[in-house]
Amino acid sequence: MDSTFISLCFGHLILMAIALPLVMQKIKPNHLYGVRTAFTLSNKTVWYQANRFWGIAMIASGLAFFLLSALLGNWRADADEQHVSIALFLVTVLLPAVLTMGKLRCLKKE
């Protein structure tokens, strides 16, 4: 297995582990951990909704990374697909953030 792919897998596992307490709504509003915007920090209900949404999206995204990597064969030692693994990692990390910002816009309108 390629060391880049292994590093990306560990990165996703860490992000998924970080997301779990947010999904379970165990993290109170703070300035260090979670989706931190002026809007989320000013409203506890919004904090928990936004962070739960991000956490679910991040876990789903991590699972998608592993599934797509398996289907594409990025894990094989002979696969010279570092650029595919890195692009897939970036998409699956950035997508939950973009979706969460969209969710926050919807919450602001309510």
N, C-alpha and C positions, 0 to 999 in steps of 0.2 A: 504494500500500500504506500502511496505517496505521502510524504510528511506534510505537505500542504493540505491535502485532503484530511488527514488525521487532525491537524490543527483546527481546521474549519469545523470538523465534527465536535471537537472539544468546545469550541466557541459556541456552537449551537446548544450543546448540552448545558453549558453554563447559563446562557440566556434563558433556556427553558426552566432551569432551576430557579433563576431569579424571578421568572414570571409566575411561578406557582403560588407564592404567598400573596401576590397581587390578585390573582384569580380568586383565591379564597378570602379576599378582603381582610387580610391580617395586618396590613401595613397602614398605619394612620398617616394623615397628611404630614409631609415633611419636605425639607429642601434638598434631600440627598438621594432618595430612592423612589422611583415611580415616575409617572407622567406629571412633570412639574411645570405648570403654566400659572399665570396670575388667576385664571378662571378656576382651575382645579384646586389651587391652594386656598381660594376664597370660599369654597363651597364643599362641605364634606360629601354630600350626595354625589356631586359631579366628580369629586376625587375618586370615590369608589367605583362609579360607573365607568369612568375613563380608564382607570387602571385595570379593572376587570376585563374590559374590552381589549386593551393592549395585551394583557397576559394571555387571554384566549387566542388572540391573533398570533402572538409570538410562539405559543406552543404548537398551534396548527401549522404555522410557517416552518418551524423546526422539523415537524413530522414530514411536511412536504419536501423539505431539503433532503432528508434521509431517503424518502421514497423515490424522488426523482434521481438522486445520486445512484441508488440501486438500479433503477431502470436504465439510466444512461451508462452505467458501468464505470463511473468516475472512481470507484474504490479500487479497481484493479491496478496492480503494479505496472502493467504494460500500457495502461491508458495514459496517453500524454494529453490530458484534458485539464490542466491546471486552470486555464483561463475560463473554462466552463464551470468548474467548481467554485472559483472565486466569484464569477458573475452570479451564479445561483445563490451563493451565500449572501452577496450584497442585496439581491432582490428580496430574498426571504428575511433579511434583517430590516430593510427599509420599508417594505410593504406594510408591516404592522404599524409603523410610525405614521405613514401617510394615511392609512385607514383610520387611525386613532385621531389624527387632526381633523379629518372629515367628520368623525363622530362628535368631536368637540364643537364643531361649527353647528351641527344639528342640535346639540344640547343648548347652545347659546340662543338659538331661535325659539326654543320652547319657553 
